[in-house]
Amino acid sequence: METGTLANALIGGGLIGLSSAGMLLLTGKVSGISGILYGLLINEKGQRAWKFSFVLGMVTAGLLLTWLYPPAFLDSPMRRLPTFIAAGVLIGFGARLGGGCTSGHGICGVSRLSARSITAALAWVISGALVLWITKTMAES
Amino acid sequence: MKNLIAFAAGLVFAAGLGISGLTRPDVILGFLDFTGDWNPVMLVVMAAGSLVYGLAWRVKQKTPVLGGTFPNPKPSPPDLRMITGSVVFGAGWGLAGVCPGPSVTLLGNPSLEGLAFFASMLGGMFMFRMAEQPKPGAARSSAVQCT
């Protein structure tokens, strides 16, 4: 990995950790993205304001990145539209059934050496790697 | 105040995603591409993020600065339901290389595919909700069960 890419990864990861740490220490909230979205979806009482604010912050960052740091985004999609739709459904359903996604289990849980989160992470990675391998193999044939 | 902090936190979080490249499906798929050109960025990001977060857990006081309580769920062992969900999540991940965080960030860089993914993700969550009709009186929480 080039030093530039490594530096970006470390800085980015640090910011993600900082954000999650800040939320935890200041407000006691765990910034698991799937939980934040789900809470907004089901109109969870008492949680909507901060969750909406968080999402707004993320989208704002997205806009700023578009303007200031275009390499954050691909120019054109890697997959076709139906694939994104199928993937979205799987991610949404799977994140809730699994009790969290890469931000919740990945950052929060794994950092605390939670067996639950480590298992979740392994499950995602094995499943994901397999699906990718199948996708690649099918594309070649 | 809490909402201002949440906004700032969301901003910083998504900035981290963008700077590290996790908003790019090729970076995520590269991490899953063990038989091909493996890209370790995701691992580095997770390690750095977990380290910083872990430190926070160590230095935290009795209560959050703005009041309230820290989450303290009973540690529970992995179960079939959680594993099944994770496998499903992983499948979606391996298909498109997008997960919830990048998906929200991508709303700031809109594309048809990104919007379709986001809508479908909400749809998937909604399906889960429908399948999970709660019993009357049962506690419902969207909090992540990360212990």
Boltz contact constraints between the chains, C-beta under 6 A:
constraints:
  - contact:
      token1: [A, 1]
      token2: [B, 40]
      max_distance: 6.0
  - contact:
      token1: [A, 8]
      token2: [B, 19]
      max_distance: 6.0
  - contact:
      token1: [A, 8]
      token2: [B, 20]
      max_distance: 6.0
  - contact:
      token1: [A, 9]
      token2: [B, 20]
      max_distance: 6.0
  - contact:
      token1: [A, 9]
      token2: [B, 41]
      max_distance: 6.0
  - contact:
      token1: [A, 9]
      token2: [B, 44]
      max_distance: 6.0
  - contact:
      token1: [A, 9]
      token2: [B, 45]
      max_distance: 6.0
  - contact:
      token1: [A, 10]
      token2: [B, 48]
      max_distance: 6.0
  - contact:
      token1: [A, 11]
      token2: [B, 19]
      max_distance: 6.0
  - contact:
      token1: [A, 12]
      token2: [B, 16]
      max_distance: 6.0
  - contact:
      token1: [A, 12]
      token2: [B, 19]
      max_distance: 6.0
  - contact:
      token1: [A, 12]
      token2: [B, 20]
      max_distance: 6.0
  - contact:
      token1: [A, 12]
      token2: [B, 45]
      max_distance: 6.0
  - contact:
      token1: [A, 13]
      token2: [B, 45]
      max_distance: 6.0
  - contact:
      token1: [A, 13]
      token2: [B, 48]
      max_distance: 6.0
  - contact:
      token1: [A, 13]
      token2: [B, 49]
      max_distance: 6.0
  - contact:
      token1: [A, 14]
      token2: [B, 48]
      max_distance: 6.0
  - contact:
      token1: [A, 14]
      token2: [B, 52]
      max_distance: 6.0
  - contact:
      token1: [A, 15]
      token2: [B, 12]
      max_distance: 6.0
  - contact:
      token1: [A, 15]
      token2: [B, 15]
      max_distance: 6.0
  - contact:
      token1: [A, 15]
      token2: [B, 16]
      max_distance: 6.0
  - contact:
      token1: [A, 16]
      token2: [B, 13]
      max_distance: 6.0
  - contact:
      token1: [A, 16]
      token2: [B, 16]
      max_distance: 6.0
  - contact:
      token1: [A, 16]
      token2: [B, 49]
      max_distance: 6.0
  - contact:
      token1: [A, 17]
      token2: [B, 49]
      max_distance: 6.0
  - contact:
      token1: [A, 17]
      token2: [B, 52]
      max_distance: 6.0
  - contact:
      token1: [A, 17]
      token2: [B, 53]
      max_distance: 6.0
  - contact:
      token1: [A, 18]
      token2: [B, 52]
      max_distance: 6.0
  - contact:
      token1: [A, 19]
      token2: [B, 9]
      max_distance: 6.0
  - contact:
      token1: [A, 19]
      token2: [B, 12]
      max_distance: 6.0
  - contact:
      token1: [A, 19]
      token2: [B, 13]
      max_distance: 6.0
  - contact:
      token1: [A, 20]
      token2: [B, 53]
      max_distance: 6.0
  - contact:
      token1: [A, 21]
      token2: [B, 52]
      max_distance: 6.0
  - contact:
      token1: [A, 21]
      token2: [B, 53]
      max_distance: 6.0
  - contact:
      token1: [A, 21]
      token2: [B, 56]
      max_distance: 6.0
  - contact:
      token1: [A, 22]
      token2: [B, 9]
      max_distance: 6.0
  - contact:
      token1: [A, 23]
      token2: [B, 9]
      max_distance: 6.0
  - contact:
      token1: [A, 24]
      token2: [B, 56]
      max_distance: 6.0
  - contact:
      token1: [A, 25]
      token2: [B, 56]
      max_distance: 6.0
  - contact:
      token1: [A, 25]
      token2: [B, 60]
      max_distance: 6.0
  - contact:
      token1: [A, 26]
      token2: [B, 5]
      max_distance: 6.0
  - contact:
      token1: [A, 26]
      token2: [B, 64]
      max_distance: 6.0
  - contact:
      token1: [A, 26]
      token2: [B, 65]
      max_distance: 6.0
  - contact:
      token1: [A, 26]
      token2: [B, 66]
      max_distance: 6.0
  - contact:
      token1: [A, 27]
      token2: [B, 2]
      max_distance: 6.0
  - contact:
      token1: [A, 27]
      token2: [B, 64]
      max_distance: 6.0
  - contact:
      token1: [A, 27]
      token2: [B, 66]
      max_distance: 6.0
  - contact:
      token1: [A, 28]
      token2: [B, 64]
      max_distance: 6.0
  - contact:
      token1: [A, 28]
      token2: [B, 68]
      max_distance: 6.0
  - contact:
      token1: [A, 28]
      token2: [B, 69]
      max_distance: 6.0
  - contact:
      token1: [A, 28]
      token2: [B, 70]
      max_distance: 6.0
  - contact:
      token1: [A, 30]
      token2: [B, 71]
      max_distance: 6.0
  - contact:
      token1: [A, 30]
      token2: [B, 144]
      max_distance: 6.0
  - contact:
      token1: [A, 32]
      token2: [B, 144]
      max_distance: 6.0
  - contact:
      token1: [A, 33]
      token2: [B, 100]
      max_distance: 6.0
  - contact:
      token1: [A, 33]
      token2: [B, 101]
      max_distance: 6.0
  - contact:
      token1: [A, 34]
      token2: [B, 100]
      max_distance: 6.0
  - contact:
      token1: [A, 35]
      token2: [B, 142]
      max_distance: 6.0
  - contact:
      token1: [A, 35]
      token2: [B, 143]
      max_distance: 6.0
  - contact:
      token1: [A, 35]
      token2: [B, 144]
      max_distance: 6.0
  - contact:
      token1: [A, 38]
      token2: [B, 125]
      max_distance: 6.0
  - contact:
      token1: [A, 38]
      token2: [B, 142]
      max_distance: 6.0
  - contact:
      token1: [A, 39]
      token2: [B, 142]
      max_distance: 6.0
  - contact:
      token1: [A, 41]
      token2: [B, 122]
      max_distance: 6.0
  - contact:
      token1: [A, 41]
      token2: [B, 125]
      max_distance: 6.0
  - contact:
      token1: [A, 42]
      token2: [B, 129]
      max_distance: 6.0
  - contact:
      token1: [A, 44]
      token2: [B, 142]
      max_distance: 6.0
  - contact:
      token1: [A, 49]
      token2: [B, 3]
      max_distance: 6.0
  - contact:
      token1: [A, 50]
      token2: [B, 2]
      max_distance: 6.0
  - contact:
      token1: [A, 50]
      token2: [B, 3]
      max_distance: 6.0
  - contact:
      token1: [A, 50]
      token2: [B, 6]
      max_distance: 6.0
  - contact:
      token1: [A, 53]
      token2: [B, 3]
      max_distance: 6.0
  - contact:
      token1: [A, 53]
      token2: [B, 6]
      max_distance: 6.0
  - contact:
      token1: [A, 53]
      token2: [B, 7]
      max_distance: 6.0
  - contact:
      token1: [A, 54]
      token2: [B, 6]
      max_distance: 6.0
  - contact:
      token1: [A, 54]
      token2: [B, 10]
      max_distance: 6.0
  - contact:
      token1: [A, 55]
      token2: [B, 104]
      max_distance: 6.0
  - contact:
      token1: [A, 56]
      token2: [B, 7]
      max_distance: 6.0
  - contact:
      token1: [A, 57]
      token2: [B, 7]
      max_distance: 6.0
  - contact:
      token1: [A, 57]
      token2: [B, 10]
      max_distance: 6.0
  - contact:
      token1: [A, 57]
      token2: [B, 11]
      max_distance: 6.0
  - contact:
      token1: [A, 58]
      token2: [B, 10]
      max_distance: 6.0
  - contact:
      token1: [A, 58]
      token2: [B, 14]
      max_distance: 6.0
  - contact:
      token1: [A, 58]
      token2: [B, 104]
      max_distance: 6.0
  - contact:
      token1: [A, 58]
      token2: [B, 105]
      max_distance: 6.0
  - contact:
      token1: [A, 59]
      token2: [B, 107]
      max_distance: 6.0
  - contact:
      token1: [A, 59]
      token2: [B, 108]
      max_distance: 6.0
  - contact:
      token1: [A, 60]
      token2: [B, 11]
      max_distance: 6.0
  - contact:
      token1: [A, 61]
      token2: [B, 11]
      max_distance: 6.0
  - contact:
      token1: [A, 61]
      token2: [B, 14]
      max_distance: 6.0
  - contact:
      token1: [A, 61]
      token2: [B, 15]
      max_distance: 6.0
  - contact:
      token1: [A, 62]
      token2: [B, 14]
      max_distance: 6.0
  - contact:
      token1: [A, 62]
      token2: [B, 105]
      max_distance: 6.0
  - contact:
      token1: [A, 62]
      token2: [B, 107]
      max_distance: 6.0
  - contact:
      token1: [A, 62]
      token2: [B, 108]
      max_distance: 6.0
  - contact:
      token1: [A, 62]
      token2: [B, 109]
      max_distance: 6.0
  - contact:
      token1: [A, 63]
      token2: [B, 108]
      max_distance: 6.0
  - contact:
      token1: [A, 65]
      token2: [B, 18]
      max_distance: 6.0
  - contact:
      token1: [A, 66]
      token2: [B, 108]
      max_distance: 6.0
  - contact:
      token1: [A, 66]
      token2: [B, 109]
      max_distance: 6.0
  - contact:
      token1: [A, 72]
      token2: [B, 18]
      max_distance: 6.0
  - contact:
      token1: [A, 72]
      token2: [B, 23]
      max_distance: 6.0
  - contact:
      token1: [A, 73]
      token2: [B, 109]
      max_distance: 6.0
  - contact:
      token1: [A, 74]
      token2: [B, 24]
      max_distance: 6.0
  - contact:
      token1: [A, 77]
      token2: [B, 113]
      max_distance: 6.0
  - contact:
      token1: [A, 78]
      token2: [B, 25]
      max_distance: 6.0
  - contact:
      token1: [A, 79]
      token2: [B, 96]
      max_distance: 6.0
  - contact:
      token1: [A, 81]
      token2: [B, 113]
      max_distance: 6.0
  - contact:
      token1: [A, 81]
      token2: [B, 116]
      max_distance: 6.0
  - contact:
      token1: [A, 83]
      token2: [B, 95]
      max_distance: 6.0
  - contact:
      token1: [A, 83]
      token2: [B, 96]
      max_distance: 6.0
  - contact:
      token1: [A, 84]
      token2: [B, 96]
      max_distance: 6.0
  - contact:
      token1: [A, 84]
      token2: [B, 113]
      max_distance: 6.0
  - contact:
      token1: [A, 84]
      token2: [B, 116]
      max_distance: 6.0
  - contact:
      token1: [A, 84]
      token2: [B, 117]
      max_distance: 6.0
  - contact:
      token1: [A, 85]
      token2: [B, 116]
      max_distance: 6.0
  - contact:
      token1: [A, 85]
      token2: [B, 120]
      max_distance: 6.0
  - contact:
      token1: [A, 87]
      token2: [B, 92]
      max_distance: 6.0
  - contact:
      token1: [A, 87]
      token2: [B, 95]
      max_distance: 6.0
  - contact:
      token1: [A, 87]
      token2: [B, 96]
      max_distance: 6.0
  - contact:
      token1: [A, 88]
      token2: [B, 117]
      max_distance: 6.0
  - contact:
      token1: [A, 88]
      token2: [B, 120]
      max_distance: 6.0
  - contact:
      token1: [A, 88]
      token2: [B, 121]
      max_distance: 6.0
  - contact:
      token1: [A, 89]
      token2: [B, 120]
      max_distance: 6.0
  - contact:
      token1: [A, 89]
      token2: [B, 123]
      max_distance: 6.0
  - contact:
      token1: [A, 89]
      token2: [B, 124]
      max_distance: 6.0
  - contact:
      token1: [A, 90]
      token2: [B, 88]
      max_distance: 6.0
  - contact:
      token1: [A, 90]
      token2: [B, 91]
      max_distance: 6.0
  - contact:
      token1: [A, 90]
      token2: [B, 92]
      max_distance: 6.0
  - contact:
      token1: [A, 91]
      token2: [B, 89]
      max_distance: 6.0
  - contact:
      token1: [A, 91]
      token2: [B, 92]
      max_distance: 6.0
  - contact:
      token1: [A, 91]
      token2: [B, 121]
      max_distance: 6.0
  - contact:
      token1: [A, 92]
      token2: [B, 121]
      max_distance: 6.0
  - contact:
      token1: [A, 92]
      token2: [B, 124]
      max_distance: 6.0
  - contact:
      token1: [A, 92]
      token2: [B, 125]
      max_distance: 6.0
  - contact:
      token1: [A, 93]
      token2: [B, 88]
      max_distance: 6.0
  - contact:
      token1: [A, 93]
      token2: [B, 124]
      max_distance: 6.0
  - contact:
      token1: [A, 93]
      token2: [B, 127]
      max_distance: 6.0
  - contact:
      token1: [A, 93]
      token2: [B, 128]
      max_distance: 6.0
  - contact:
      token1: [A, 94]
      token2: [B, 85]
      max_distance: 6.0
  - contact:
      token1: [A, 94]
      token2: [B, 88]
      max_distance: 6.0
  - contact:
      token1: [A, 94]
      token2: [B, 89]
      max_distance: 6.0
  - contact:
      token1: [A, 94]
      token2: [B, 92]
      max_distance: 6.0
  - contact:
      token1: [A, 95]
      token2: [B, 89]
      max_distance: 6.0
  - contact:
      token1: [A, 96]
      token2: [B, 125]
      max_distance: 6.0
  - contact:
      token1: [A, 96]
      token2: [B, 128]
      max_distance: 6.0
  - contact:
      token1: [A, 97]
      token2: [B, 85]
      max_distance: 6.0
  - contact:
      token1: [A, 98]
      token2: [B, 82]
      max_distance: 6.0
  - contact:
      token1: [A, 98]
      token2: [B, 85]
      max_distance: 6.0
  - contact:
      token1: [A, 98]
      token2: [B, 86]
      max_distance: 6.0
  - contact:
      token1: [A, 98]
      token2: [B, 89]
      max_distance: 6.0
  - contact:
      token1: [A, 99]
      token2: [B, 82]
      max_distance: 6.0
  - contact:
      token1: [A, 99]
      token2: [B, 145]
      max_distance: 6.0
  - contact:
      token1: [A, 100]
      token2: [B, 144]
      max_distance: 6.0
  - contact:
      token1: [A, 100]
      token2: [B, 146]
      max_distance: 6.0
  - contact:
      token1: [A, 101]
      token2: [B, 99]
      max_distance: 6.0
  - contact:
      token1: [A, 101]
      token2: [B, 100]
      max_distance: 6.0
  - contact:
      token1: [A, 102]
      token2: [B, 99]
      max_distance: 6.0
  - contact:
      token1: [A, 103]
      token2: [B, 101]
      max_distance: 6.0
  - contact:
      token1: [A, 104]
      token2: [B, 144]
      max_distance: 6.0
  - contact:
      token1: [A, 104]
      token2: [B, 146]
      max_distance: 6.0
  - contact:
      token1: [A, 105]
      token2: [B, 146]
      max_distance: 6.0
  - contact:
      token1: [A, 106]
      token2: [B, 46]
      max_distance: 6.0
  - contact:
      token1: [A, 107]
      token2: [B, 49]
      max_distance: 6.0
  - contact:
      token1: [A, 107]
      token2: [B, 50]
      max_distance: 6.0
  - contact:
      token1: [A, 107]
      token2: [B, 53]
      max_distance: 6.0
  - contact:
      token1: [A, 108]
      token2: [B, 146]
      max_distance: 6.0
  - contact:
      token1: [A, 109]
      token2: [B, 146]
      max_distance: 6.0
  - contact:
      token1: [A, 110]
      token2: [B, 50]
      max_distance: 6.0
  - contact:
      token1: [A, 111]
      token2: [B, 50]
      max_distance: 6.0
  - contact:
      token1: [A, 111]
      token2: [B, 53]
      max_distance: 6.0
  - contact:
      token1: [A, 111]
      token2: [B, 54]
      max_distance: 6.0
  - contact:
      token1: [A, 114]
      token2: [B, 146]
      max_distance: 6.0
  - contact:
      token1: [A, 114]
      token2: [B, 147]
      max_distance: 6.0
  - contact:
      token1: [A, 116]
      token2: [B, 78]
      max_distance: 6.0
  - contact:
      token1: [A, 117]
      token2: [B, 146]
      max_distance: 6.0
  - contact:
      token1: [A, 119]
      token2: [B, 78]
      max_distance: 6.0
  - contact:
      token1: [A, 120]
      token2: [B, 86]
      max_distance: 6.0
  - contact:
      token1: [A, 123]
      token2: [B, 83]
      max_distance: 6.0
  - contact:
      token1: [A, 123]
      token2: [B, 86]
      max_distance: 6.0
  - contact:
      token1: [A, 123]
      token2: [B, 87]
      max_distance: 6.0
  - contact:
      token1: [A, 123]
      token2: [B, 90]
      max_distance: 6.0
  - contact:
      token1: [A, 124]
      token2: [B, 86]
      max_distance: 6.0
  - contact:
      token1: [A, 124]
      token2: [B, 89]
      max_distance: 6.0
  - contact:
      token1: [A, 124]
      token2: [B, 90]
      max_distance: 6.0
  - contact:
      token1: [A, 124]
      token2: [B, 93]
      max_distance: 6.0
  - contact:
      token1: [A, 127]
      token2: [B, 87]
      max_distance: 6.0
  - contact:
      token1: [A, 127]
      token2: [B, 90]
      max_distance: 6.0
  - contact:
      token1: [A, 127]
      token2: [B, 91]
      max_distance: 6.0
  - contact:
      token1: [A, 128]
      token2: [B, 32]
      max_distance: 6.0
  - contact:
      token1: [A, 128]
      token2: [B, 90]
      max_distance: 6.0
  - contact:
      token1: [A, 128]
      token2: [B, 93]
      max_distance: 6.0
  - contact:
      token1: [A, 128]
      token2: [B, 94]
      max_distance: 6.0
  - contact:
      token1: [A, 129]
      token2: [B, 32]
      max_distance: 6.0
  - contact:
      token1: [A, 129]
      token2: [B, 34]
      max_distance: 6.0
  - contact:
      token1: [A, 131]
      token2: [B, 91]
      max_distance: 6.0
  - contact:
      token1: [A, 131]
      token2: [B, 94]
      max_distance: 6.0
  - contact:
      token1: [A, 131]
      token2: [B, 95]
      max_distance: 6.0
  - contact:
      token1: [A, 132]
      token2: [B, 29]
      max_distance: 6.0
  - contact:
      token1: [A, 132]
      token2: [B, 32]
      max_distance: 6.0
  - contact:
      token1: [A, 132]
      token2: [B, 94]
      max_distance: 6.0
  - contact:
      token1: [A, 133]
      token2: [B, 35]
      max_distance: 6.0
